[in-house]
């Protein structure tokens, strides 16, 4: 019976030793300042994201309006053809149908090119935005003495109080407002 007692004694000693080793680690972790950032929300609400959206709208707005106008013109031609087809001469009707089909093909081609151009440009700018947002979060985390900041997209559970996205957005807005303010005159 001395054997089981020695195993129990060794097990108890091992558990006590493990607890003494883990105790300082647990105390250090309890004091760690941890934050969570929702990058999707940050990308929507940040001043940089809003500026990016406005920039893309300026860059592609004219082309989009031209495409919408072309679609309206094609619809008008189609309605006219349907309405007047019965009274048109066969040659005139065939020409109108051919013009309509050619116009629809051209519109579809231009629409596809537009979508590809917008996506390419958007992806380029989103890559820049993402790098900028990571840098902004890092700057905020350092200034606020966070020990760890993680993305909300990969977290299984978190307390809402750990989410610092709103504070980062406010800091970015404040930073943008300060840089946009005119310099004080000496």
FINUBA-312213 format. One record per residue (C-alpha): residue number from 1; residue in three letters; y, z, x. Coordinates in nm, 4 decimals, m for minus. Example, Ala and Ser with C-alpha at 12.3 -4.5 7.8 and 13.67 -1.06 7.14 Angstrom:
% residues 2
   nr  rest         y         z         x
    1   ALA   m0.4500    0.7800    1.2300
    2   SER   m0.1060    0.7140    1.3670
This chain:
% residues 186
   nr  rest         y         z         x
    1   UNK    0.0000    0.0000    0.0000
    2   UNK    0.2271    0.0166    0.2957
    3   UNK    0.2433   m0.3595    0.3092
    4   UNK    0.4080   m0.4149   m0.0305
    5   UNK    0.6638   m0.1456    0.0494
    6   UNK    0.7518   m0.3150    0.3753
    7   UNK    0.7943   m0.6509    0.1967
    8   UNK    1.0177   m0.4878   m0.0623
    9   UNK    1.2150   m0.3151    0.2130
   10   UNK    1.2530   m0.6398    0.4066
   11   UNK    1.3542   m0.8277    0.0896
   12   UNK    1.6110   m0.5644    0.0002
   13   UNK    1.7468   m0.5702    0.3541
   14   UNK    1.7662   m0.9506    0.3433
   15   UNK    1.9514   m0.9480    0.0114
   16   UNK    2.1932   m0.6836    0.1380
   17   UNK    2.2565   m0.8851    0.4540
   18   UNK    2.3104   m1.2042    0.2513
   19   UNK    2.5494   m1.0232    0.0187
   20   UNK    2.7492   m0.8883    0.3122
   21   UNK    2.7737   m1.2382    0.4601
   22   UNK    2.8775   m1.3970    0.1285
   23   UNK    3.1217   m1.1259    0.0250
   24   UNK    3.4038   m1.2302    0.2594
   25   UNK    3.3534   m1.5950    0.1596
   26   UNK    3.3749   m1.5104   m0.2091
   27   UNK    3.6897   m1.3054   m0.1546
   28   UNK    3.8500   m1.5928    0.0373
   29   UNK    3.7600   m1.8400   m0.2369
   30   UNK    3.9022   m1.6111   m0.5034
   31   UNK    4.2389   m1.6351   m0.3307
   32   UNK    4.2340   m2.0120   m0.2896
   33   UNK    4.4987   m2.2022   m0.4820
   34   UNK    4.3276   m2.4928   m0.6590
   35   UNK    4.4820   m2.7686   m0.8686
   36   UNK    4.3514   m3.0599   m1.0704
   37   UNK    4.5335   m3.3916   m1.1118
   38   UNK    4.4611   m3.6427   m1.3839
   39   UNK    4.5326   m3.9691   m1.1997
   40   UNK    4.5093   m4.1827   m1.5131
   41   UNK    4.7825   m3.9759   m1.6766
   42   UNK    4.9823   m3.9641   m1.3549
   43   UNK    4.9627   m4.3432   m1.3301
   44   UNK    5.0964   m4.3735   m1.6857
   45   UNK    5.3742   m4.1150   m1.6707
   46   UNK    5.5046   m4.1427   m1.3155
   47   UNK    5.8421   m4.3058   m1.2534
   48   UNK    5.6708   m4.5461   m1.0120
   49   UNK    5.4294   m4.6609   m1.2831
   50   UNK    5.7137   m4.7185   m1.5274
   51   UNK    5.9046   m4.9133   m1.2618
   52   UNK    5.5917   m5.1180   m1.1897
   53   UNK    5.5508   m5.2029   m1.5577
   54   UNK    5.9154   m5.3072   m1.5851
   55   UNK    5.8860   m5.5168   m1.2690
   56   UNK    5.5789   m5.7005   m1.3994
   57   UNK    5.7513   m5.7613   m1.7329
   58   UNK    6.0526   m5.9102   m1.5543
   59   UNK    5.8318   m6.1206   m1.3281
   60   UNK    5.6075   m6.2601   m1.6022
   61   UNK    5.8211   m6.2236   m1.9153
   62   UNK    5.9607   m6.5765   m1.9088
   63   UNK    5.6169   m6.7329   m1.8711
   64   UNK    5.4823   m6.5176   m2.1523
   65   UNK    5.7686   m6.6181   m2.3825
   66   UNK    5.7087   m6.9853   m2.2916
   67   UNK    5.3396   m6.9508   m2.3807
   68   UNK    5.4229   m6.7869   m2.7130
   69   UNK    5.6702   m7.0663   m2.7874
   70   UNK    5.4102   m7.3293   m2.6976
   71   UNK    5.1605   m7.1635   m2.9351
   72   UNK    5.4177   m7.1659   m3.2162
   73   UNK    5.4900   m7.5351   m3.1574
   74   UNK    5.1188   m7.6158   m3.1613
   75   UNK    5.0752   m7.4230   m3.4847
   76   UNK    5.3649   m7.6142   m3.6386
   77   UNK    5.2112   m7.9472   m3.5272
   78   UNK    4.8729   m7.8436   m3.6663
   79   UNK    5.0232   m7.7424   m4.0024
   80   UNK    5.2198   m8.0691   m4.0186
   81   UNK    4.9062   m8.2685   m3.9378
   82   UNK    4.7059   m8.0885   m4.2084
   83   UNK    4.9853   m8.1297   m4.4606
   84   UNK    5.0656   m8.4958   m4.3869
   85   UNK    4.7258   m8.6308   m4.2740
   86   UNK    4.6530   m8.7882   m4.6123
   87   UNK    4.9746   m8.9934   m4.6127
   88   UNK    4.9727   m9.0900   m4.2414
   89   UNK    4.8539   m9.4212   m4.1127
   90   UNK    4.5221   m9.3963   m3.9312
   91   UNK    4.6749   m9.4758   m3.5895
   92   UNK    4.9530   m9.2251   m3.6420
   93   UNK    4.7018   m8.9575   m3.7553
   94   UNK    4.4746   m9.0275   m3.4543
   95   UNK    4.7720   m9.0012   m3.2157
   96   UNK    4.8846   m8.6736   m3.3772
   97   UNK    4.5306   m8.5328   m3.3512
   98   UNK    4.5051   m8.6388   m2.9858
   99   UNK    4.8474   m8.4850   m2.9084
  100   UNK    4.7407   m8.1637   m3.0795
  101   UNK    4.4109   m8.1434   m2.8879
  102   UNK    4.5867   m8.2204   m2.5577
  103   UNK    4.8469   m7.9549   m2.6344
  104   UNK    4.5781   m7.6981   m2.7169
  105   UNK    4.3956   m7.7730   m2.3909
  106   UNK    4.7178   m7.7423   m2.1940
  107   UNK    4.8034   m7.4167   m2.3692
  108   UNK    4.4567   m7.2741   m2.3001
  109   UNK    4.4790   m7.3742   m1.9333
  110   UNK    4.8274   m7.2257   m1.8972
  111   UNK    4.7150   m6.9082   m2.0778
  112   UNK    4.4193   m6.8668   m1.8395
  113   UNK    4.6385   m6.9254   m1.5343
  114   UNK    4.8883   m6.6741   m1.6686
  115   UNK    4.6201   m6.4094   m1.7229
  116   UNK    4.4789   m6.4644   m1.3738
  117   UNK    4.8237   m6.4456   m1.2139
  118   UNK    4.9142   m6.1286   m1.4048
  119   UNK    4.5827   m5.9604   m1.3196
  120   UNK    4.6076   m6.0512   m0.9527
  121   UNK    4.9649   m5.9261   m0.9272
  122   UNK    4.8891   m5.6171   m1.1355
  123   UNK    4.5912   m5.5266   m0.9149
  124   UNK    4.8024   m5.5677   m0.5991
  125   UNK    5.0718   m5.3423   m0.7386
  126   UNK    4.8252   m5.0870   m0.8772
  127   UNK    4.6719   m5.0534   m0.5316
  128   UNK    5.0167   m4.9787   m0.3891
  129   UNK    5.0873   m4.7399   m0.6763
  130   UNK    4.7606   m4.5549   m0.6255
  131   UNK    4.8322   m4.5044   m0.2554
  132   UNK    5.1822   m4.3856   m0.3412
  133   UNK    5.0537   m4.1425   m0.6044
  134   UNK    4.7984   m3.9938   m0.3648
  135   UNK    5.0772   m3.9442   m0.1124
  136   UNK    5.2997   m3.7830   m0.3782
  137   UNK    5.0216   m3.5453   m0.4835
  138   UNK    4.9582   m3.4537   m0.1201
  139   UNK    5.3279   m3.3868   m0.0648
  140   UNK    5.3469   m3.1737   m0.3797
  141   UNK    5.0285   m2.9837   m0.2912
  142   UNK    5.1595   m2.9035    0.0573
  143   UNK    5.5000   m2.7949   m0.0730
  144   UNK    5.3381   m2.5675   m0.3324
  145   UNK    5.0789   m2.4259   m0.0881
  146   UNK    4.7691   m2.5546   m0.2669
  147   UNK    4.4450   m2.5157   m0.0784
  148   UNK    4.2587   m2.7772   m0.2798
  149   UNK    4.3595   m3.0474   m0.5274
  150   UNK    4.0920   m3.2566   m0.6945
  151   UNK    4.0934   m3.5463   m0.9350
  152   UNK    4.0213   m3.4606   m1.2982
  153   UNK    3.8035   m3.7712   m1.3271
  154   UNK    3.5256   m3.6188   m1.1184
  155   UNK    3.5386   m3.2596   m1.2440
  156   UNK    3.2701   m3.1379   m1.4808
  157   UNK    3.4612   m2.8306   m1.5944
  158   UNK    3.8042   m2.6867   m1.5275
  159   UNK    4.0471   m2.4466   m1.6841
  160   UNK    4.3490   m2.6247   m1.8262
  161   UNK    4.5702   m2.3918   m1.6230
  162   UNK    4.4484   m2.5645   m1.3055
  163   UNK    4.5884   m2.9031   m1.4169
  164   UNK    4.9045   m2.9661   m1.2143
  165   UNK    4.9624   m3.3235   m1.3336
  166   UNK    5.2725   m3.2323   m1.5354
  167   UNK    5.4253   m3.0463   m1.2418
  168   UNK    5.3608   m3.3423   m1.0090
  169   UNK    5.5214   m3.5828   m1.2597
  170   UNK    5.8255   m3.3545   m1.2892
  171   UNK    5.8519   m3.3275   m0.9097
  172   UNK    5.8317   m3.7071   m0.8809
  173   UNK    6.0975   m3.7503   m1.1500
  174   UNK    6.3221   m3.4968   m0.9773
  175   UNK    6.2691   m3.6723   m0.6451
  176   UNK    6.3519   m4.0072   m0.8071
  177   UNK    6.6616   m3.8663   m0.9758
  178   UNK    6.7848   m3.7199   m0.6471
  179   UNK    6.7329   m4.0457   m0.4595
  180   UNK    6.8992   m4.2446   m0.7396
  181   UNK    7.2036   m4.0141   m0.7520
  182   UNK    7.5077   m4.1501   m0.5703
  183   UNK    7.5799   m3.9880   m0.2365
  184   UNK    7.8518   m3.7241   m0.2423
  185   UNK    8.1789   m3.8369   m0.0867
  186   UNK    8.2927   m3.6308    0.2169
